[in-house]
Structure formats: structure tokens, C-alpha cells
Amino acid sequence: MIDFLDLKKINFRNSNEIRDATLRVFNSGWYILGKEVDEFEKRFSSYCGVNHTIGMGNCLDALILIFRAFIETGLLKEGDEVIVPSNTYIASILSITENRLVPVFVEPNIDSYNIDPQLIEDKITSKTKAILIVHLYGQVAFSEKLKTLAKKYELKIIEDCAQAHGASLNGVKTGNFGDAAGFSFYPSKNLGALGDAGAVTTNDQELADVVRALGNYGSHIKYENLYKGQNSRLDEIQAAILSVKLESLDGDNDRRKQIANYYKKNIQNDKVILPKRVHEDTNSHVYHLFVIRVKNRENFREFLKQKNIATDVHYPIPPHKQKAFSELNENSYPLSEKIHKEVVSIPCGLHLTDDEVEYIASSINQY
């Protein structure tokens, strides 16, 4: 069986460095908010081209605390509206509703699966204060049209970068397009830890200070609490591991792009819709996932299973149809619903050999 993902194989490439980093933390005797976190934050800031990185426990916390920080600084308030793609993972929506803000859904562009900038302006009201863009599957969602709209209506731009580490457009990396961004370092990500981890990036000094305090019980100074914060901190071991793996991120992304390019050139089956890179910049898509669309999805998946090829679905149910958001279940976003019914993710990980990539493409052509 060709696994959809093999994290053990992927991480084994850096096993010696990861072992050394972990032992270094163990021997230091300092396990929370120490030198390793500080070093990774500096390295990741330099990599993304931003002034500040704040390590978090996970990406959902990162996004929640970005919105919370805007509320604490008076730039947002309960009941304000946030434009968000209807085609996304539920965490994007939870970060908004957790702050008692109102998500306003906008359908995607069918080619990119990202939010369609042409549809945003019609959804803007006097209550709209921010746009949350999601670089879904690893493709940059930012555009000049979006930037123009944000400036025209004085809207904050927040990036959900959970799937787009290292993607860039015209030399600007994800995490540096908007006012703030949330990253996930979940193990399966392009830059993955060995457990849950995340970060906020921003060029806003005040926002960075507030986010850092909010993730540390609302405290800047020990036992002095400015806000009703929470505990969401990147730990020393994960930070040390991320510093190791950051060194190979660009090369790893190049391998993902190589696999994706092979698929796009060699999968030739009119029953299969291949993903499209909508920007000319070849760095604008880092293929965290290679997502195709097919009708009769389960038949297709079963066919590949018989060929010993594992697949996955990202995602089978759109956020507005989840039971968690029962108040939204009657809403209709036809394009998102169509996408969620048809998408299939095929293996595109660093664990694949060239022979396996060729076999996957050849098998799909036989469907």
C-alpha cells in the first residue's frame, strides 16, 4: 500500500538533528518559554520576512488570539463581521465565532478553491471589519484586488497559513500579506512539529505584545495579568525540532512542487479535474495537498484502494453544513458544496519515491 502520508519516514531524514535538539532541551533544564522558543521565533520571522513571531500551542489558538487582540486594542468588538471563505476547514470559522464575531461567507474561485475576491465587495456592510483569507491546500489566496478592497473599506486582513508554509507571491511569503497570520505546525504540515504547535506572525508591535500576553495567561510580567488570557505556548522541545526542520522547508516544498508538476503533466483522464495554480509565480503554491475532483468520489477511492493507493478527503462537509453550526445549516453555498462532494486528496508527500508517483499517475489514468 502506498500510504497517503508517512510521517515516520519523513521525520527520519532529520533523526540525528532532532535527537540532538531534544537532548539539548532535556539537558538545559528549561522547558517552557526559553532559548529554543526565542531562537525559533527569530528564525521564523526572518524566513517569513516579518518583524514578530509568537509561538502558540496550535493554529486555532493563534487565530483566536489574533481576533482577541484586535478586540482588546479596540479595533474589533463583539458583533462585528468578518469575511471568510465558505470553502475551508472549520477552524477558520471557529476562530471568529469563539470571539463572538460574525462570519460572513464568500464562495471560492473554482480554479483556486480559495476565496473569490470578485465576490467580496457585495458582502461588505457597515459592520464588516476584517477579512480572513485561507491559503487553502498551499496556494496563496492574496491578491491586489483583495488588498485594494481592504484599503478602501479599512478592513484588517488576517491570514490562515495552516497549509501554506513557504508559499510566496512576488517575493512576499505567506504570513506577511496582511495585518497578522496564524500558522499550524501540526505534524502533517509542510513545516511540522512532533506534536501540536502553532504561531502568530505580524509586523504590528502592539498586536504582537497583546497576543504574546494573551497566550501566557494575559501576562507580560510574571504574576501581573493585564488581560483574561489563556495558556497557549509553544514548548521548548517543539521549538527546537521546528528550528531543525525549517532548514529544509524550501527544499521540501520544491519536492512537493516536483511531484505536483508530474501529476499535472501525466494524469490524463477526463473524469479527473486537476488543481490549477492561478498565479504565474511558481512559488505561489506549495502543494500541502494535491487535491483533484471526481464525481462518484467513493467509487474512485475504492478503485485506488484496490490499486494499493491510499487517499483522503479535505474536506467532506463544508462548515455551514456541520452540526456544530446548526444555525447555518439552511444556508446555501452551491460551489462550496459541490467542491466538498467531489474533492479527493492523492498522495503528494515527501515519503513518495519517483516510481510511486509514476504508479499513482498511471493508475488514475486507468480509472
C-alpha positions in Angstrom: 0.0 0.0 0.0 1.3 3.5 -0.9 0.5 5.5 2.2 -1.2 8.8 1.9 1.4 10.1 4.4 4.3 8.5 6.3 5.5 10.9 9.0 7.9 8.4 10.4 9.7 8.1 7.1 9.7 11.9 6.6 11.0 12.7 10.0 13.6 10.0 10.0 15.6 12.1 7.5 16.3 14.5 10.3 16.5 11.9 13.1 20.0 12.8 14.3 19.4 16.5 14.3 16.0 16.0 16.1 17.6 13.7 18.6 20.4 16.3 19.3 17.9 19.1 19.6 15.7 17.2 22.0 18.6 16.2 24.2 19.8 19.8 24.2 16.5 20.9 25.7 16.5 18.0 28.2 20.0 18.9 29.4 19.1 22.6 29.6 16.6 22.0 32.4 14.4 24.8 30.9 11.3 23.5 29.2 8.8 26.4 28.7 9.5 29.9 27.1 13.2 29.5 26.9 16.1 29.9 24.4 14.7 27.5 21.9 11.4 29.3 21.5 13.2 32.6 21.3 15.6 31.2 18.6 12.8 29.7 16.5 10.7 32.8 16.7 13.7 34.8 15.4 14.4 32.3 12.6 10.8 32.1 11.5 10.4 35.8 11.5 13.4 36.1 9.2 12.1 33.3 7.0 8.7 34.9 6.6 10.1 38.5 6.4 8.1 39.8 9.3 9.0 41.6 12.5 7.4 39.3 15.0 6.6 35.6 15.5 4.8 34.5 18.7 4.9 30.8 19.3 1.4 29.3 20.2 0.1 25.9 21.2 -1.7 25.4 17.9 -3.1 27.3 14.9 -6.6 27.6 16.2 -5.3 29.4 19.3 -3.2 31.6 17.1 -6.2 32.7 15.0 -8.4 33.1 18.1 -5.9 35.2 19.8 -5.3 37.4 16.8 -9.0 38.4 16.8 -9.0 38.6 20.6 -6.0 41.0 20.4 -7.9 43.2 18.0 -10.8 43.3 20.4 -8.5 44.1 23.4 -7.0 47.0 21.4 -10.4 48.4 20.4 -10.2 47.6 16.7 -12.9 45.0 16.8 -15.9 44.4 19.1 -18.5 41.7 19.6 -20.9 41.5 16.7 -18.5 42.8 14.1 -18.5 40.9 10.8 -15.5 39.0 9.4 -15.5 38.0 5.7 -14.3 34.3 5.5 -14.3 31.7 2.7 -17.2 29.3 2.7 -14.8 26.6 1.4 -12.4 26.0 4.3 -11.6 23.9 7.4 -13.9 24.5 10.4 -11.0 26.0 12.4 -11.1 29.2 10.3 -14.8 29.7 11.3 -14.3 28.7 15.0 -11.6 31.4 15.4 -14.3 34.0 14.5 -17.2 32.7 16.5 -15.1 32.0 19.5 -14.7 35.8 19.8 -18.4 36.4 19.3 -17.7 37.9 15.9 -19.9 37.1 12.9 -18.6 35.0 10.0 -19.8 36.2 6.6 -19.2 33.5 4.0 -17.9 34.2 0.5 -17.8 31.4 -2.2 -14.4 30.4 -3.7 -13.0 30.7 -7.1 -13.5 27.3 -8.7 -9.9 27.2 -10.1 -8.1 28.0 -6.9 -10.6 26.8 -4.3 -9.7 30.0 -2.4 -12.0 32.9 -1.6 -13.1 34.7 -4.8 -12.0 38.4 -4.4 -14.6 39.4 -7.0 -17.4 38.4 -4.7 -16.2 40.1 -1.5 -17.4 43.6 -2.0 -21.0 42.7 -2.2 -20.8 41.1 1.3 -19.2 44.2 2.9 -21.5 46.1 5.3 -21.0 48.8 7.9 -20.3 46.1 10.4 -17.5 44.4 8.3 -14.2 45.0 10.0 -11.9 42.2 8.7 -11.2 39.6 6.0 -9.8 36.2 7.0 -8.1 34.6 4.0 -7.2 30.9 3.9 -4.3 29.8 1.7 -6.1 26.5 1.1 -4.1 23.4 0.2 -0.9 25.5 0.0 -1.9 28.1 -2.7 -1.6 31.8 -1.9 -5.1 33.4 -1.6 -3.8 37.0 -1.5 -4.4 39.3 -4.5 -4.1 43.0 -5.3 -7.9 43.1 -5.6 -8.2 42.0 -2.0 -5.6 44.5 -0.9 -7.5 47.3 -2.7 -10.8 46.3 -1.0 -9.2 46.2 2.4 -7.7 49.6 2.0 -11.0 51.1 0.6 -13.1 49.8 3.5 -10.4 50.0 6.2 -10.5 46.3 6.8 -7.9 44.1 8.7 -6.5 41.2 6.7 -5.8 38.1 8.7 -4.2 35.1 7.1 -4.8 31.4 7.9 -1.5 30.0 6.8 -2.0 26.5 8.3 -1.3 24.8 4.9 1.0 27.3 3.1 4.4 27.5 4.9 6.9 29.0 2.5 4.4 29.9 -0.3 5.1 33.3 -1.8 3.9 35.7 -4.4 6.2 38.2 -6.0 8.8 37.7 -3.3 6.4 38.1 -0.3 5.8 35.0 1.8 2.6 33.9 3.4 2.4 35.3 6.9 3.4 38.7 5.6 0.5 39.8 3.4 -1.9 41.0 6.0 -2.1 42.5 9.5 -1.5 39.2 11.2 -1.3 35.5 10.4 -1.8 32.1 12.1 0.4 29.1 11.3 -0.1 25.5 12.2 2.9 23.2 12.9 0.7 20.1 13.2 2.9 17.1 12.3 1.5 16.7 8.8 2.1 20.3 7.7 4.8 21.4 5.3 6.7 22.5 8.4 5.5 20.1 11.1 6.4 19.5 14.7 6.2 16.2 16.6 3.0 17.3 18.3 0.7 20.3 18.3 2.3 23.7 17.8 1.5 27.0 16.1 2.5 30.6 15.7 1.3 34.1 15.0 3.3 36.4 12.7 2.8 40.1 12.4 4.6 43.4 11.7 2.4 45.2 14.3 4.3 45.7 17.6 1.3 46.3 19.7 -0.6 43.3 18.3 2.4 41.1 18.9 2.7 42.3 22.5 -1.0 41.7 23.2 -1.0 38.2 21.5 2.0 37.2 23.5 0.4 38.2 26.8 -2.9 36.6 25.9 -1.2 33.3 25.3 0.5 33.4 28.6 -2.5 33.9 31.0 -2.8 37.6 29.9 0.6 38.4 31.5 3.6 40.4 30.3 5.3 40.2 33.7 5.1 37.2 36.0 2.0 37.3 38.3 0.8 40.6 36.7 -2.2 40.0 34.4 -3.3 42.7 32.0 -6.0 40.5 30.3 -8.1 37.5 30.9 -5.8 35.3 28.9 -5.3 31.6 28.3 -2.4 29.1 28.2 -1.2 28.6 24.7 2.5 28.4 24.4 5.0 26.8 22.0 7.1 24.5 24.2 10.9 24.3 24.0 11.2 20.8 22.5 8.8 21.5 19.7 10.6 24.8 19.0 13.9 23.1 18.8 12.6 20.5 16.4 11.0 23.2 14.2 14.3 25.1 14.0 15.9 21.9 12.7 13.1 21.3 10.1 12.9 24.9 9.0 16.3 24.5 7.4 14.9 22.0 4.8 11.5 23.6 4.3 12.3 25.2 0.9 13.8 22.0 -0.4 10.8 20.0 0.8 8.4 22.4 -0.9 10.4 22.0 -4.1 9.9 18.3 -3.9 6.2 18.7 -3.4 6.1 21.0 -6.5 8.0 18.4 -8.5 5.5 15.7 -7.6 2.6 18.1 -8.4 4.1 19.1 -11.7 4.5 15.4 -12.7 0.9 14.7 -11.8 -0.4 17.7 -13.8 1.6 16.7 -16.9 0.9 13.0 -16.8 -2.6 12.4 -15.3 -4.7 12.5 -18.4 -8.2 11.3 -17.6 -11.3 13.3 -18.5 -13.1 12.1 -15.4 -10.5 13.8 -13.2 -10.2 17.6 -12.6 -6.7 18.6 -11.7 -5.8 21.5 -9.4 -4.8 24.8 -11.0 -2.1 27.3 -9.9 -3.8 30.6 -10.5 -0.8 32.9 -10.1 2.1 32.9 -12.6 4.6 32.8 -9.8 5.6 29.1 -9.4 6.3 29.7 -5.7 2.6 30.6 -5.1 1.6 27.0 -4.5 3.5 24.6 -2.2 1.0 21.7 -2.5 0.5 20.9 1.1 -2.2 18.8 -0.5 -2.7 17.7 -4.1 -6.5 17.8 -4.4 -8.3 16.6 -7.5 -12.1 16.5 -8.2 -14.1 13.5 -9.4 -17.7 12.6 -9.5 -18.6 9.3 -7.7 -15.8 10.0 -5.3 -16.2 6.8 -3.3 -16.0 4.7 -6.4 -12.8 6.4 -7.4 -11.3 6.0 -3.9 -12.2 2.3 -3.9 -10.6 1.9 -7.3 -7.3 3.4 -6.0 -7.6 1.3 -2.8 -7.7 -1.8 -5.0 -4.5 -0.4 -6.6 -3.0 -0.1 -3.1 -3.1 3.7 -3.2 -4.4 5.5 -0.1 -6.4 8.7 -0.4 -8.1 11.2 1.8 -10.8 13.9 1.6 -10.1 17.5 2.5 -13.0 18.1 3.4 -16.2 16.1 3.1 -18.5 18.5 4.9 -18.5 22.3 4.4 -18.5 24.4 7.7 -22.0 25.7 7.2 -23.4 22.1 7.0 -21.7 20.9 10.2 -23.9 20.1 13.2 -21.7 22.4 15.3 -23.1 25.3 13.2 -26.7 24.1 13.1 -27.9 27.7 12.8 -26.2 27.9 9.4 -27.4 24.6 8.0 -30.1 26.1 5.9 -27.7 28.4 4.2 -26.7 27.5 0.6 -23.2 27.9 -0.9 -23.6 25.7 -4.0 -20.0 26.0 -5.2 -18.5 25.1 -1.8 -21.0 22.2 -1.5 -20.0 20.9 -5.0 -16.3 21.1 -4.1 -16.8 19.3 -0.8 -18.7 16.5 -2.6 -16.0 15.9 -5.2 -12.6 16.6 -3.8 -10.1 13.8 -3.3 -6.5 14.2 -2.0 -4.0 11.9 -3.5 -0.5 11.2 -2.0 1.9 14.2 -2.6 4.2 13.8 0.4 8.0 13.6 0.9 7.7 9.9 1.6 7.0 9.1 -2.1 9.6 7.7 -4.5 9.6 8.6 -8.2 8.4 5.1 -9.0 5.4 5.5 -6.7 4.5 8.9 -8.1 4.5 7.4 -11.6 2.5 4.5 -10.5 -0.2 6.7 -8.9 -0.5 8.8 -12.1 -0.7 5.7 -14.3 -3.3 4.1 -12.0 -5.5 7.2 -12.1 -5.3 7.2 -15.9 -6.8 3.7 -15.8 -9.9 4.8 -13.9 
